[in-house]
């Protein structure tokens, strides 16, 4: 009998109880859950970084194309109206797509990017640069206009005689990190 008791005690010490096995299984499940959450977060961050890179590349490529245009045509080619496009051929306008990015659902034109000038709409669908426009990111605030044609006053509406041209490229999309925005501000100077 004593021999059987010793054998039962040895068997008890040699194995794991059901409670110990369940505790280890729960700990493993928690660890695997945490690890998979970290992997998913890493993948989302990687995609968000990739989207930011796509936006940056697209904005810089458009900025380079804009700067290749003749200065007198930049505003006409990239503003929001087609009334002044006569004689320019194919005109891109102020909205653009970016392959690899998805426009926000609430975007009125369904396109990722837009070109913003300090401008106002005139009768007849014309658009003109305005030295009085409020575009803080372009260095134009209420009470601090910018003399774009360098004539000494800041009250002009301009169509062709500007020497400075502030431009903002705005990209807005929905991606892995939710709604995202990228902006690139330029100040072009007549050469």
C-alpha positions as CSV (number, residue, x, y, z in Angstrom):
1,X,0.0,0.0,0.0
2,X,2.8,2.4,0.8
3,X,4.3,1.6,-2.6
4,X,1.0,2.7,-4.3
5,X,0.9,5.9,-2.3
6,X,4.4,6.7,-3.3
7,X,3.6,6.0,-7.0
8,X,0.5,8.3,-6.9
9,X,2.5,11.1,-5.3
10,X,5.2,10.8,-7.9
11,X,2.6,10.8,-10.7
12,X,1.1,13.9,-9.2
13,X,4.4,15.7,-9.1
14,X,5.4,14.5,-12.6
15,X,2.4,16.1,-14.5
16,X,0.4,19.3,-14.6
17,X,-3.0,19.8,-13.1
18,X,-5.9,20.9,-15.3
19,X,-5.8,24.4,-13.6
20,X,-2.2,24.9,-14.4
21,X,-2.7,23.9,-18.1
22,X,-5.7,26.4,-18.3
23,X,-3.6,29.2,-16.8
24,X,-0.8,28.6,-19.3
25,X,-3.3,28.4,-22.2
26,X,-4.9,31.8,-21.2
27,X,-1.4,33.4,-20.9
28,X,-0.5,32.1,-24.3
29,X,-3.8,33.4,-25.8
30,X,-3.2,36.9,-24.3
31,X,0.4,36.9,-25.6
32,X,-0.7,35.9,-29.1
33,X,-3.5,38.4,-29.1
34,X,-1.1,41.2,-28.1
35,X,1.4,40.1,-30.7
36,X,-1.2,40.0,-33.5
37,X,-2.4,43.5,-32.4
38,X,1.1,44.8,-32.7
39,X,1.6,43.2,-36.1
40,X,-1.7,44.8,-37.3
41,X,-0.8,48.2,-35.9
42,X,2.6,47.9,-37.7
43,X,1.0,47.0,-41.0
44,X,-1.5,50.0,-40.7
45,X,1.4,52.3,-39.8
46,X,3.4,51.0,-42.8
47,X,0.4,51.7,-45.1
48,X,-0.1,55.2,-43.6
49,X,3.6,56.0,-44.2
50,X,3.3,54.7,-47.7
51,X,0.3,56.9,-48.4
52,X,2.1,59.9,-47.0
53,X,5.0,59.2,-49.3
54,X,2.6,58.9,-52.3
55,X,1.0,62.3,-51.4
56,X,4.4,64.0,-50.9
57,X,5.7,62.6,-54.3
58,X,2.5,63.6,-56.1
59,X,2.5,67.2,-54.7
60,X,6.2,67.7,-55.5
61,X,5.8,66.3,-59.0
62,X,2.9,68.7,-59.6
63,X,4.9,71.6,-58.2
64,X,7.7,70.7,-60.6
65,X,5.2,70.6,-63.6
66,X,3.7,73.9,-62.5
67,X,7.1,75.5,-62.5
68,X,7.7,74.4,-66.0
69,X,4.8,76.4,-67.3
70,X,5.3,80.0,-68.4
71,X,4.6,82.2,-65.5
72,X,1.8,84.1,-67.3
73,X,-0.1,80.8,-67.8
74,X,0.3,79.1,-64.5
75,X,-2.8,80.7,-62.9
76,X,-4.9,80.2,-66.0
77,X,-4.0,76.6,-66.3
78,X,-4.5,75.6,-62.7
79,X,-7.3,77.8,-61.4
80,X,-10.9,76.6,-60.9
81,X,-12.5,78.1,-64.0
82,X,-12.3,77.1,-67.6
83,X,-13.4,80.6,-68.9
84,X,-9.8,81.8,-69.2
85,X,-8.4,78.6,-70.8
86,X,-8.7,79.8,-74.4
87,X,-5.6,79.1,-76.4
88,X,-3.9,76.9,-73.7
89,X,-4.7,73.5,-75.1
90,X,-5.4,70.8,-72.6
91,X,-5.8,72.4,-69.2
92,X,-5.5,70.4,-66.0
93,X,-7.6,72.7,-63.8
94,X,-7.4,73.0,-60.1
95,X,-8.3,69.4,-59.2
96,X,-6.3,66.3,-59.7
97,X,-6.2,62.6,-58.9
98,X,-3.4,60.7,-57.2
99,X,-3.0,57.0,-58.0
100,X,-2.8,55.0,-54.8
101,X,-4.9,57.4,-52.8
102,X,-8.7,57.4,-52.4
103,X,-10.6,60.7,-52.3
104,X,-12.7,61.3,-49.2
105,X,-16.4,60.4,-49.6
106,X,-17.5,63.9,-48.8
107,X,-15.1,65.5,-51.4
108,X,-17.3,67.5,-53.8
109,X,-15.4,66.6,-57.0
110,X,-14.3,63.2,-55.9
111,X,-10.6,63.9,-56.5
112,X,-7.8,63.7,-54.0
113,X,-5.9,67.0,-54.8
114,X,-6.6,70.6,-55.5
115,X,-4.5,73.7,-56.4
116,X,-5.4,76.8,-54.3
117,X,-4.5,80.3,-55.2
118,X,-5.3,83.5,-53.3
119,X,-8.2,84.3,-55.7
120,X,-11.8,85.5,-55.9
121,X,-14.5,84.7,-58.4
122,X,-15.6,87.4,-60.7
123,X,-18.8,87.8,-62.7
124,X,-19.0,85.6,-65.8
125,X,-17.2,82.7,-64.2
126,X,-13.8,84.4,-64.2
127,X,-11.3,84.0,-61.4
128,X,-8.7,86.6,-60.5
129,X,-5.8,86.6,-58.1
130,X,-6.5,88.9,-55.2
131,X,-3.9,90.7,-53.1
132,X,-6.6,91.0,-50.4
133,X,-7.4,87.2,-50.3
134,X,-7.0,85.6,-46.9
135,X,-4.8,82.6,-47.2
136,X,-2.8,82.3,-43.9
137,X,-0.7,79.4,-45.1
138,X,0.3,81.5,-48.1
139,X,1.4,84.4,-45.9
140,X,-1.8,86.4,-46.6
141,X,-3.9,87.2,-43.5
142,X,-6.6,89.6,-42.7
143,X,-5.0,93.0,-42.5
144,X,-1.8,91.7,-44.0
145,X,-2.3,91.4,-47.8
146,X,0.5,90.7,-50.2
147,X,1.6,92.9,-53.2
148,X,1.6,90.2,-55.9
149,X,2.5,92.5,-58.8
150,X,4.9,94.7,-56.8
151,X,3.3,97.9,-57.9
152,X,3.3,99.4,-54.4
153,X,-0.4,98.8,-53.4
154,X,-2.2,95.8,-52.3
155,X,-5.7,96.4,-53.6
156,X,-5.4,94.8,-57.0
157,X,-7.3,92.0,-58.6
158,X,-4.8,90.5,-61.0
159,X,-5.1,88.3,-64.1
160,X,-1.8,88.6,-65.9
161,X,0.6,91.1,-64.4
162,X,1.6,89.3,-61.2
163,X,5.2,88.8,-60.2
164,X,4.7,86.7,-57.1
165,X,2.3,83.7,-57.2
166,X,1.5,81.9,-53.9
167,X,0.2,78.4,-54.5
168,X,-1.0,75.7,-52.1
169,X,-1.3,72.1,-53.2
170,X,-3.8,70.3,-50.9
171,X,-4.3,66.5,-50.9
172,X,-7.1,65.0,-48.9
173,X,-7.8,61.3,-48.8
174,X,-9.1,58.4,-46.8
175,X,-6.6,55.7,-46.0
176,X,-5.4,53.2,-43.5
177,X,-5.1,55.9,-40.8
178,X,-8.5,57.4,-41.6
179,X,-8.9,60.9,-43.2
180,X,-5.6,62.4,-44.0
181,X,-4.4,65.7,-45.4
182,X,-1.1,66.8,-46.9
183,X,-0.3,70.4,-48.0
184,X,2.6,71.9,-49.9
185,X,3.0,75.7,-50.0
186,X,4.9,77.4,-52.8
187,X,5.8,81.0,-53.6
188,X,6.6,81.2,-57.3
189,X,8.6,84.3,-58.4
190,X,8.7,85.6,-62.0
191,X,12.1,85.2,-63.5
